Amino acid sequence: MRQSLLFGKTLRELQSDEVSVNAKLLLRGGFIDKLMSGSYTYLPLGLAVLQNIAALIRQEMNAIGGQEVLMPALHPKEAWEQTGRWKDPGREVMFQFSGRGDRQYGLGWTHEEIITPLAKKFVSSYKDLPLKLYQIQTKFRDEPRAKSGLLRGREFMMKDLYSFHGSETDLDEFYERAKGAYLKIFKRAGLEAILTEASGGAFSQYSHEFQVATPAGEDIVITCAGCDYAQNREIAKQKSGDACTRCKGEIQAQRAIEVGNIFKLKTRFTEAVRFTYRGEDGTSNPVLMGCYGIGLGRVMGAIVEVHHDERGILWPEAVAPFSAHLLRLQRDRRLGKTADALYASLQKSGFSVLYDDREESSIGEKLADADLIGIPLRLVISEKTLEKNQIEVKLRGEPAAALMPEKDLIKYLKTVLGRV
């Protein structure tokens, strides 16, 4: 992509009341644009990151047997009345309104009320189970205090997976597989997620959250320095400074961002719609459910909160909008021809490249924008490099650059970058 044609511009100063790091850097870097509190437009750079996060999620969901669907965001009141959640807790978080003929609707903030009767239409026998369906879709939540950029919004992208089982043993086994898949997703996205016990509410004793430690977090997680003990402060029986009851290590409290959660719903929603299956012996049995959510925008915001410095973002390679950022520093015909040729060569070799070919920008502006945008690898062609018949190569997080002959560049890129 030629940067001169890219929709969205970098900003030196932010004319906004945003206080969170992720909002400031994503707005300044031209990744998002704020429509109103809790609602953002993803510009081409931001959408590329979001799509890369979605691709990681799809790969891991498909690997554990998930099948992708896409359900409506507009829900009839009747579906939510059937489970008792139109008023409690639906009216607290759900955008509800009247349509033609005074029919009542709501915008989906979750999809148990829609997926459960959908699955019921196609599942009747033990032979149809287990079943795992997921979607990546926009959700709506009437947040009283939308804040922290992409971390808490009124409109946001979420992956929600729902699993259906014939026995608690099968549900338990899949729940553990889902845990593993989630940890893989977050690790691939550059996040060290803490598997954290949280209240299961009316569904089970515990649910699990995936928390990323950062001072920007709104949650408090109680963890042990010596073992894998981790609980949300709301249910924790230990406090900072205690000795861990498991290993005697020191208990500590830290702020964290919740990027995903998983629940065993069991029969909470299947009973409401009388969803049963015929067992191998011909008897009728209740279908059990689990649900598993990841907020894509939250993941993106968390990545920025964790991976940044005073100059801008440092995107992990797997989610970066481009693999490399090619900069042509001076306005010179020979320099331009060399940079154009390298851009074409890199694309032909399968690398995604943002090419800063802007004529009006100074050298300082181009270098500052490259750091702000935070693509993992910076390639510079200048009068100095042209004299030496080499290219300046610099990893975003490293202090020093190196010079390299073009003939060695493709091999180097394939070694350094996992995605081509």
C-alpha positions in Angstrom: 0.0 0.0 0.0 1.4 3.4 -1.0 1.2 5.7 2.0 0.4 8.7 -0.2 -2.9 6.9 -1.0 -3.7 5.6 2.4 -7.0 6.8 3.9 -6.3 8.2 7.4 -3.5 10.4 8.5 -1.1 10.5 11.5 -1.6 13.3 14.0 1.1 15.2 15.9 -1.4 16.4 18.5 -4.6 14.8 19.6 -7.6 17.2 19.8 -9.5 14.8 22.2 -10.2 14.2 25.8 -8.9 10.6 25.6 -6.7 9.5 28.5 -6.0 5.8 27.7 -2.8 5.0 25.9 -4.5 2.7 23.4 -7.0 5.4 22.3 -4.3 8.1 22.0 -1.9 6.0 20.0 -4.5 4.4 17.7 -6.1 7.8 17.0 -2.8 9.5 16.4 -1.5 6.7 14.3 -4.6 6.8 11.9 -5.9 3.4 13.0 -9.3 4.5 14.3 -11.6 7.6 14.3 -13.9 8.4 17.2 -17.6 8.9 16.3 -18.7 9.3 19.9 -17.9 7.9 23.3 -17.7 4.1 23.0 -18.0 4.0 19.2 -15.1 4.1 16.8 -14.6 3.7 13.0 -11.8 1.3 12.1 -9.7 3.0 9.3 -7.7 0.8 6.9 -4.7 0.4 9.2 -6.9 -0.5 12.2 -9.2 -2.8 10.2 -6.1 -4.7 9.0 -5.1 -5.3 12.6 -8.6 -6.3 13.5 -8.8 -8.8 10.6 -5.4 -10.3 11.6 -6.7 -10.8 15.1 -9.9 -12.4 13.7 -7.8 -14.7 11.5 -5.9 -16.0 14.5 -9.2 -16.6 16.3 -10.7 -18.5 13.4 -7.7 -20.7 13.0 -7.8 -21.8 16.6 -11.6 -22.1 16.8 -11.7 -24.3 13.6 -8.9 -26.4 15.1 -11.1 -27.4 18.0 -14.1 -28.2 15.8 -15.9 -24.9 15.7 -18.1 -24.0 12.7 -18.6 -20.3 11.9 -22.1 -18.8 11.6 -23.3 -15.2 11.5 -26.4 -14.4 13.6 -28.6 -11.3 13.5 -27.8 -8.3 15.7 -31.4 -7.3 15.8 -33.4 -9.5 18.2 -37.2 -9.8 18.9 -38.3 -9.2 22.4 -39.9 -12.7 22.5 -36.6 -14.5 22.3 -35.4 -12.7 25.4 -38.7 -13.0 27.3 -38.4 -16.8 26.9 -35.3 -16.9 29.1 -36.4 -14.1 31.4 -33.6 -11.7 30.4 -35.6 -9.0 28.6 -36.0 -7.2 31.9 -33.4 -8.9 34.1 -30.6 -8.1 33.3 -31.3 -7.2 29.7 -32.8 -3.8 30.3 -29.7 -2.7 32.2 -27.3 -3.2 29.3 -29.5 -3.8 26.2 -30.5 -1.2 23.7 -34.3 -1.7 23.5 -36.7 0.1 21.2 -40.0 -0.1 19.3 -40.4 -0.8 15.6 -43.4 -0.7 13.3 -46.6 -1.8 14.9 -45.1 -1.2 18.3 -43.2 -4.5 18.1 -40.3 -4.5 20.6 -36.7 -5.2 19.6 -33.3 -5.2 21.2 -29.7 -5.1 19.9 -27.7 -8.2 20.7 -25.1 -7.8 23.5 -24.8 -11.6 23.6 -26.4 -14.5 21.7 -27.5 -17.3 23.9 -31.2 -16.5 23.2 -30.6 -16.8 19.5 -28.1 -19.7 19.2 -30.0 -22.1 21.5 -33.2 -22.3 19.6 -31.2 -22.3 16.3 -29.3 -25.4 17.4 -32.5 -27.0 18.6 -33.8 -26.9 15.1 -31.0 -29.2 13.9 -30.2 -31.3 16.9 -32.5 -34.1 17.9 -30.3 -37.2 18.6 -27.1 -38.0 20.4 -25.6 -38.5 17.0 -25.9 -34.7 16.4 -23.7 -33.9 19.5 -21.3 -32.4 20.4 -21.8 -29.3 18.3 -19.7 -26.1 18.4 -20.8 -22.9 16.6 -19.1 -19.5 16.7 -19.4 -16.1 15.1 -17.4 -12.9 14.9 -19.9 -10.1 15.0 -20.7 -6.6 16.3 -22.3 -6.4 19.8 -24.1 -3.5 21.4 -24.0 -2.7 25.1 -25.6 0.3 26.8 -22.5 1.0 28.9 -23.1 3.7 31.5 -19.4 4.8 31.3 -17.9 4.0 27.9 -14.2 4.8 28.3 -10.6 3.6 27.9 -10.7 3.6 24.1 -11.3 0.1 22.7 -11.4 -1.5 26.1 -14.9 -0.5 27.1 -17.3 0.5 24.3 -21.0 0.6 23.4 -20.4 -1.0 20.0 -17.7 -3.6 19.7 -16.6 -6.7 17.8 -16.7 -10.1 19.6 -16.1 -13.7 18.9 -18.6 -15.9 20.7 -18.5 -19.6 20.6 -21.3 -21.8 21.9 -20.9 -25.6 22.5 -23.6 -28.2 23.0 -23.1 -31.5 24.7 -24.8 -34.6 25.8 -23.0 -35.1 29.0 -21.1 -33.1 31.6 -18.0 -35.2 30.9 -18.1 -34.1 27.3 -18.7 -30.5 28.3 -15.7 -30.6 30.7 -13.4 -32.1 28.1 -14.3 -29.5 25.5 -14.0 -26.7 28.1 -10.4 -27.7 28.7 -9.7 -27.7 25.0 -11.2 -24.2 24.7 -8.9 -23.0 27.5 -5.9 -24.2 25.6 -7.1 -22.6 22.3 -7.6 -19.3 24.1 -4.1 -19.3 25.5 -2.7 -20.0 22.0 -4.7 -17.2 20.5 -3.5 -14.6 23.1 0.1 -15.9 22.9 0.1 -15.6 19.1 -1.2 -12.1 19.5 1.7 -11.1 21.7 -0.2 -11.2 25.0 0.6 -13.2 28.1 -2.9 -14.0 29.4 -3.4 -15.0 33.0 -6.0 -17.8 33.3 -8.1 -16.4 36.2 -10.9 -18.0 38.2 -14.0 -15.8 38.4 -17.5 -16.4 39.7 -19.7 -18.7 37.6 -22.8 -17.0 38.9 -25.9 -19.1 38.5 -24.2 -21.5 36.1 -21.3 -23.1 38.0 -18.9 -22.5 40.9 -16.3 -20.9 38.6 -15.9 -19.4 35.2 -12.6 -18.4 33.8 -11.3 -15.1 32.6 -8.2 -14.4 30.5 -6.6 -11.3 32.0 -3.6 -9.3 30.6 -1.6 -7.6 33.3 -1.2 -3.8 32.7 -1.6 -0.6 34.7 -4.4 0.3 32.3 -6.5 -2.6 33.5 -9.9 -2.0 35.2 -9.9 -5.5 36.9 -7.8 -6.5 39.9 -6.4 -10.0 39.7 -5.0 -11.8 42.8 -2.1 -14.0 41.7 0.8 -16.0 43.3 4.4 -15.4 42.3 5.2 -19.1 42.9 2.3 -21.0 41.2 -0.5 -20.6 38.7 -3.1 -19.4 41.4 -5.1 -16.5 40.0 -8.5 -15.3 41.0 -10.5 -12.2 40.3 -10.6 -10.0 43.4 -14.4 -10.2 43.5 -14.2 -13.9 44.6 -10.7 -14.2 45.9 -10.2 -15.6 49.4 -6.7 -14.3 49.6 -5.3 -10.8 49.5 -2.0 -9.1 48.6 0.8 -10.0 51.0 -0.8 -13.3 52.1 1.1 -16.6 51.8 -0.4 -18.7 49.0 -2.5 -21.6 50.3 -1.2 -23.8 47.5 2.5 -23.2 47.5 3.2 -20.7 50.3 4.4 -18.2 47.6 3.6 -14.4 48.0 0.2 -13.3 46.9 0.1 -10.1 44.9 -2.7 -7.9 43.4 -2.3 -6.4 39.9 -4.4 -4.5 37.5 -5.4 -6.4 34.3 -7.5 -6.2 31.2 -10.0 -9.0 30.6 -9.7 -10.0 26.9 -11.7 -13.2 27.1 -14.0 -15.4 29.3 -15.5 -18.9 29.2 -18.5 -20.3 31.1 -20.2 -23.6 31.6 -23.8 -22.6 31.0 -25.1 -26.2 31.5 -28.9 -26.2 31.1 -29.6 -22.5 31.9 -30.7 -21.7 28.3 -31.6 -25.2 26.9 -34.2 -25.7 29.6 -35.8 -22.4 28.8 -36.5 -23.5 25.2 -37.1 -27.2 26.1 -34.0 -28.3 24.1 -33.4 -32.0 24.6 -31.9 -34.8 22.6 -32.8 -38.5 22.2 -30.1 -40.7 23.8 -28.8 -44.0 22.4 -31.3 -45.8 24.6 -34.2 -43.7 23.3 -34.6 -41.6 26.4 -34.9 -37.8 26.4 -32.0 -35.9 27.9 -31.1 -32.3 28.5 -28.6 -30.6 26.3 -25.7 -28.9 28.1 -24.0 -25.7 26.9 -20.8 -23.8 27.3 -20.0 -20.3 26.0 -16.7 -18.7 25.2 -16.1 -15.1 24.3 -13.2 -12.9 23.1 -13.5 -9.2 22.5 -11.5 -8.4 19.4 -11.3 -4.6 20.1 -10.3 -5.4 23.7 -7.5 -7.6 22.4 -6.3 -4.8 20.0 -6.5 -2.2 22.8 -4.6 -4.5 25.2 -1.9 -5.1 22.7 -1.3 -1.4 22.4 -1.3 -0.9 26.2 1.3 -3.6 26.5 3.4 -3.0 23.4 4.3 0.6 23.1 7.0 3.1 23.9 7.4 6.9 24.0 7.4 7.0 20.2 4.4 4.8 19.4 3.1 1.3 19.0 5.2 -1.9 18.6 2.8 -4.4 16.9 3.6 -8.1 17.3 4.2 -9.4 13.8 1.2 -11.7 13.7 -1.3 -8.9 14.1 0.6 -6.0 12.5 -1.2 -4.2 9.6 1.8 -4.8 7.4 4.9 -6.9 7.7 7.3 -4.1 6.6 7.3 -0.3 6.3 9.4 0.9 3.4 10.5 4.5 3.6 11.9 6.6 0.7 13.5 9.5 2.5 14.4 12.0 -0.2 12.8 13.3 -3.4 15.1 12.0 -6.1 14.3 10.3 -9.4 17.0 7.6 -9.0 16.0 7.0 -5.4 12.4 6.8 -6.4 13.0 4.2 -9.1 15.0 2.1 -6.6 12.3 2.3 -3.9 9.6 1.5 -6.4 11.4 -1.5 -7.7 12.0 -2.8 -4.1 8.4 -2.3 -3.3 7.3 -4.4 -6.3 9.9 -7.1 -5.5 8.7 -7.4 -1.9 5.1 -7.7 -2.9 6.0 -10.3 -5.5 7.7 -12.3 -2.8 4.5 -12.3 -0.7 5.3 -9.6 1.9 2.7 -7.0 2.8 4.3 -3.6 2.7 3.4 -0.1 3.6 5.4 2.2 1.2 6.0 5.7 2.4 6.3 7.4 -1.0 4.9 10.8 0.2 6.5 13.7 -1.5 5.6 16.5 0.9 6.7 14.8 4.1 10.1 15.6 5.6 12.6 12.9 6.7 11.9 13.6 10.3 8.1 13.2 9.7 8.5 9.9 7.9 10.7 8.4 10.6 8.4 9.7 13.4 5.3 8.3 11.6 7.0 4.9 11.2 7.7 4.7 14.9 4.1 5.8 15.7 2.5 3.3 13.4 4.7 0.6 14.8 5.1 -1.9 11.9 7.6 -4.6 13.0 10.3 -3.9 10.3 11.4 -0.6 8.8 13.3 -0.5 5.5 14.9 2.8 4.5 16.2 3.9 1.1 18.1 7.2 1.2 20.9 8.9 -0.6 23.3 7.4 1.9 22.1 3.8 1.4 22.0 4.3 -2.4 25.7 5.3 -2.4 26.5 2.0 -0.7 24.1 0.0 -2.8 22.4 -1.2 0.4 19.2 -0.9 2.4 18.8 0.2 6.0 17.0 -2.4 8.0 15.6 -1.8 11.5 13.3 -3.8 13.8 10.8 -1.5 15.5 11.8 -2.5 19.1 15.6 -2.5 18.5 17.8 0.6 19.0 20.1 0.1 16.1 19.7 -0.2 12.3 21.9 -2.3 10.0 22.8 -2.0 6.3 22.1 -5.0 4.0 22.5 -5.7 0.3 19.2 -6.1 -1.5 20.1 -9.6 -2.6 20.1 -10.7 1.1 17.0 -8.9 2.1 14.3 -11.4 1.0 16.1 -14.2 2.8 16.4 -12.1 5.9 12.7 -11.1 5.9 11.7 -14.8 5.6 13.8 -15.6 8.6 12.7 -12.7 10.8 9.0 -12.5 9.8 6.7 -15.5 10.4 3.9 -14.2 8.1 4.4 -13.6 4.4 
